């Protein structure tokens, strides 16, 4: 009887999991299908799911109209650059909070997290003026800095959680062996926390890749990433759904591929612990 209940429960949870997964994936599937329709078929009522004349014309039009390669390169540089810079700052900060805590450590962590609660538009004007006067508007460097600052609280929080799982005795043993602080962080702490660092890096790559508010307001053409590439297909003349869907698929394809191939590392990092 217990075995029957267990089997029934597994089937139920499997069904619920697949249902939730399909619901979450359906917008991407619908965007993919719409990208192969003509503009007339894209707005037809009732909509057709599979039975229509498939065409790749939209992808050709998008590639001809916009410099897709330039936008992809900007997204790669901005996303990876901001995450690497964030890790360089967050690793020492998280190490200090995890292994040399003070009475203010929790307050500092909560203050960092509270900065994510501020609506971005609340600091748009001063930040825009600072970037304009510093010559950082529409530059990759400017976007790397602002995206690093936006995601830094999340990076520090995640690394702090992973570092707390590492026994302090291991680091103390390294100190007794004469390891300086730099070697302790680079050669002892970092290899042990590598799964956690990797998952933090991957999650923040996705956040930086999908960031639209700052990339649309602080760029125009030279440093415009794929978010601006998608927004360019929203015009006063109206929305061309088929071409907009093609542009959206071209924009999300790289990050989907990265997420697919790194999902094992991501899960391993999210379940990371030095002592199992």
Residue pairs with C-beta under 8 A, 6 or more apart in sequence:
28 252
28 256
31 245
31 248
31 249
32 245
32 249
33 49
33 50
34 42
34 241
34 242
34 245
35 58
35 59
35 242
35 245
35 246
35 248
35 249
36 54
36 55
36 56
36 58
37 48
37 52
37 54
37 55
37 58
37 242
37 245
38 53
38 55
38 57
38 242
39 240
39 241
39 242
39 243
41 48
41 52
41 53
41 242
42 241
42 242
42 245
43 241
58 242
58 243
58 245
58 246
59 246
59 250
61 243
61 246
62 68
62 233
62 243
62 246
62 247
62 250
66 229
66 232
66 247
68 229
68 250
71 224
71 225
71 226
71 228
71 229
71 251
72 226
72 254
74 140
74 223
74 224
74 225
74 226
75 209
75 225
75 226
75 227
75 254
76 254
77 140
77 144
78 140
78 143
78 144
78 147
78 208
78 215
78 223
78 225
79 147
79 205
79 208
79 209
79 225
80 205
81 140
81 144
81 148
82 143
82 144
82 145
82 147
82 148
82 151
82 204
82 208
83 148
83 151
83 155
83 201
83 204
83 205
83 208
85 144
85 145
85 148
86 148
86 151
86 152
86 155
86 204
87 155
87 197
87 200
87 201
89 148
89 152
90 152
90 155
90 156
90 159
91 159
91 185
91 189
91 190
91 197
92 185
93 156
94 156
94 159
94 160
94 162
94 163
95 163
95 185
95 189
97 105
97 108
97 109
97 156
97 160
98 160
98 163
98 164
98 166
99 163
99 168
99 171
109 156
109 157
109 160
112 152
112 153
112 156
112 157
113 153
113 157
115 153
116 153
116 154
120 150
120 213
120 214
121 213
124 217
127 146
127 218
128 137
128 217
128 218
130 136
131 137
131 142
131 146
131 218
134 142
136 142
136 145
136 218
137 218
137 219
137 220
138 218
138 219
138 220
138 221
138 222
138 223
138 224
139 222
139 223
140 223
142 218
142 223
143 214
143 215
143 218
143 219
143 223
143 225
146 214
146 218
147 208
147 211
147 214
150 211
150 214
151 204
151 207
151 208
154 203
154 204
154 207
155 200
155 204
158 196
158 199
158 200
158 203
159 193
159 196
159 197
159 200
161 196
162 193
162 196
162 197
162 200
162 269
162 272
163 189
163 193
163 196
165 196
165 272
165 273
165 274
165 275
166 189
166 192
166 193
166 274
167 274
167 275
170 188
170 192
170 274
171 184
171 188
171 189
174 183
174 184
174 188
175 184
179 187
179 188
190 197
192 274
193 272
193 274
195 265
195 268
195 269
195 272
196 269
196 272
197 269
198 262
198 265
198 266
198 269
199 265
199 266
199 268
199 269
199 270
199 272
200 269
202 258
202 259
202 262
202 265
202 266
202 269
203 266
205 255
205 258
206 255
206 259
209 225
209 226
209 254
209 255
210 227
210 255
211 227
212 227
212 231
215 224
215 225
215 227
215 228
216 227
216 228
216 231
219 225
219 228
226 250
226 251
227 251
229 247
229 250
229 251
230 244
230 247
230 248
230 251
232 247
233 239
233 240
233 243
233 244
233 247
234 244
259 266
